[in-house]
Amino acid sequence: MEALQIALPSTLKLNIDLTDEQYFQLCQNNRDYRFELTAEGELLIMPPTGSETGNRNFDIVVELGIWNKQTKLGKGFDSSTGFTLPNGAKRSPDASWVKIERWNALTPEQQESFAPICPDFVVELRSRTDSLKELQEKMQEYIDNGAILGWLIDRKNKRVEIYRPGKEVEILENPATLSGEDVLPGFVLDLTLIL
């Protein structure tokens, strides 16, 4: 007997004109989906992650949160958080972090909406259905818009791509840990349960 194979839905892309308020309302009214808006105005509709990817995202956010609670150096965010990047794109990294000084410089209204700021640190965790090329482009977009450290964790190929401004992408094959470097001093992510 053959196993039933179900094709998982990939990201739906639509060209649509939305004001910031309409985009925010669309996200609020459809919380079961993740939305992103490219700098070119293309609306990306992503289904919820599968359980395995969601669990690994959770582990990353928990580890980042524990470190942040101890250091109090910034604000950490999960994958349901949207940011408006300087280029106009509205993105939701799987995990992210903003230095406290930069976060506190925003108004309370800006903090409540899709904050007009690029996180200092971003993580994207590749799921089975994610396009590696599209994730690499998104990581470069974060760096081009002000992120100072980014990790693209590719479970499928058991590798991590590290993004930094003005430097070539560093590729690590099946690393056991990742260092937060000077951006997240003292933070080390254990990858044994993530990769």
N, C-alpha and C positions, 0 to 999 in steps of 0.2 A: 504494500500500500504506500503510495507516495504521500509525502508530507505536504500539507496545504501551505502555500506561500502567499503571504499577503503583502502587497506593495504599500509601504508606508508613505503617507503624503509628504511631499516636499514643500518647500516654501512657495507660496503663491505670490506673484508679483503683479501689481496693478499700477497703471499710470493714472493718477487722480489728483485733482487740485483740492487741497484741504488747508484751511487756515489753522493756526496753532490751536485755537479753541476747538475747532472741529476734530482735529487729530486727538487732542486730549479727551474729548467726549467719546470718541470712537473707542479709545483704549479703556475708558471707564465703563462703558456699556458692554464690553466684550472681554471680560477679565479671564476667560478660559483660553484666550489666544495671546500670543506675543506679537506685537506690531513694531516695525521699524520703518523709518522713512529715510530714504537716501537723500543726499545733497541735491540730486537731480529731480526729486519729487516722486520717486517710485515707492509705492507703498508695499512693504513686505509683510505678508501674513504667515506666521509660523505656528504650526500646531504645537500643543504641549509636548514636552520632551517625554521620552519613554522612561519607564521606572528606573532602569539601570543608570541612564544618564542623569536623571533627576537626583538619584541617590549620590552619585559622585559630585554633582554640583553642590549638593547639600554639604558634603564633607569639606569641600573647598571653602565654602562660605563659613562653616563652623570654625575651621582652623583660622581663617582670616579674622573672624569675629573675636575669638579667644585672644589672639595676639593684640588686636586693636583695643580690647577691653583692658588689657594689662598696660598698654603703652599710652592710650588716650591721645594718639598723635593725629587722628583723623576720623573720618566717617566711612564705614563699610556699607556695601550695598549688594543685594542679591539680583538675580536675573529678571525680576519683575520691575526693576527700576529703569526709567528712561532718562536720558540726558540729551540736551540739545547741544550739539557740537558747534564750534565756531563756524564751520562750513554750512551749517543749517540742517545737517542730518540729525535725525533723532534715533539714537542707538540705545540698546539694552545689553550690555555685556553680561556674561554669566556670573561674574563676580567683579567687583570694582571697589576702589578706595580713593578718597579725596583727602588731601591734607587739611587739617582743621582750620588753618588760617584762610585757605581758599574757600572752604565751605562757609565759614562765618562771614566772609565778605559778601555773600549773597543775601538778598532780602528774604524775609520769611515767605513772601509770595513766590519768589523764584525757587526756594527750597521745596515748596508744596507741589509745584508743577514738575515739568521735565526741566530740571535745573540747567541753565545755560552755562554749562561748564563741561570740559572733558576731564574725566577722572585721571588722576596721576598714575594709577595702576589699574590694569584691566586683565581679565582672564576670559578666554573663550575655550570651552571644552567641546571638541568635535564629537558629535553623535554619529551614528551609523549613516544617517541620511544627509548629513551636511556636506556641502561642496568644500573641499580643501581650498581651492582657488578663491572662492568667495570669502572664506574666513581669513585667508591671508590678506586679501584686499581690505577687509574690515579692520584687521590688526594694523595695517599700514595707515589706514584712515585715522585710527586713534592716535598713532604716533604723530602724524602730520597735523593733528589738531590739539596737541599739547600733552598727551600721555608721555610719561617718562620711563615706564616699564610695562611690557605686555607679555603675557604667556599664552601661546596657542598650544593647548594640550590635545594631541592627536592620539586618541586611544587606538584607533584602527591600525596605525603604523607604529605604535608604541614609541612616540617621540614627542619632543617639545621644541617649539620654535620660540626663541626669546627675542623680543623687539625692544629696541632702544633708539632714541633720536640720534641721527647722524652716524649710525653704525650699521654694519651688515647684520642680517638676521643670523643669530646663533642657533644651530640645531644640535640638540642633545638626543642621543639614541638611548631609549629606555632608562632614563635617570631614576635614581632612588629618591632624590629630594630636589627641591628648587629653593634657591635663596632669594629673599626679598631685596638683597643688596643694600645700597644706601637709601633706597626709596622706602623700604619697609625694614628698618634696622632690627635685626634679630629674628625676623620671620623666616621660618623654614617650613615648606610644605612637603609632607611625606607623601610620595606618589605611589607607594606600594599597593594601596587599595584603590587608586584612581586609574592608573594605567592597566 
